[in-house]
Amino acid sequence: MTTQYGFFIDSSRCTGCKTCELACKD
């Protein structure tokens, strides 16, 4: 649940680093 929430925050200020995608896969 925490990872998904973090993904939404990251996508709103995305820099294209894909870190949020890796976090979600984890």
BALOBA-1460 file (C-alpha; in Angstrom, 3 decimals):
// residues 26
<rec num="1" residu="m" x="0.000" y="0.000" z="0.000"/>
<rec num="2" residu="t" x="2.817" y="2.403" z="0.863"/>
<rec num="3" residu="t" x="4.560" y="1.708" z="-2.440"/>
<rec num="4" residu="q" x="1.422" y="2.462" z="-4.450"/>
<rec num="5" residu="y" x="0.897" y="5.724" z="-2.584"/>
<rec num="6" residu="g" x="4.496" y="6.692" z="-3.257"/>
<rec num="7" residu="f" x="3.952" y="5.941" z="-6.946"/>
<rec num="8" residu="f" x="1.100" y="8.438" z="-7.176"/>
<rec num="9" residu="i" x="3.217" y="11.132" z="-5.523"/>
<rec num="10" residu="d" x="6.182" y="10.384" z="-7.807"/>
<rec num="11" residu="s" x="4.087" y="10.420" z="-10.981"/>
<rec num="12" residu="s" x="2.858" y="13.938" z="-10.214"/>
<rec num="13" residu="r" x="6.475" y="15.172" z="-10.196"/>
<rec num="14" residu="c" x="7.986" y="12.569" z="-12.512"/>
<rec num="15" residu="t" x="11.456" y="13.152" z="-13.937"/>
<rec num="16" residu="g" x="11.500" y="9.955" z="-15.989"/>
<rec num="17" residu="c" x="13.957" y="8.229" z="-13.631"/>
<rec num="18" residu="k" x="11.732" y="5.115" z="-13.375"/>
<rec num="19" residu="t" x="12.538" y="4.758" z="-9.659"/>
<rec num="20" residu="c" x="8.817" y="4.715" z="-8.894"/>
<rec num="21" residu="e" x="8.325" y="1.823" z="-11.345"/>
<rec num="22" residu="l" x="11.100" y="-0.169" z="-9.679"/>
<rec num="23" residu="a" x="9.596" y="0.546" z="-6.259"/>
<rec num="24" residu="c" x="6.200" y="-0.676" z="-7.433"/>
<rec num="25" residu="k" x="7.679" y="-3.907" z="-8.844"/>
<rec num="26" residu="d" x="9.358" y="-4.503" z="-5.487"/>
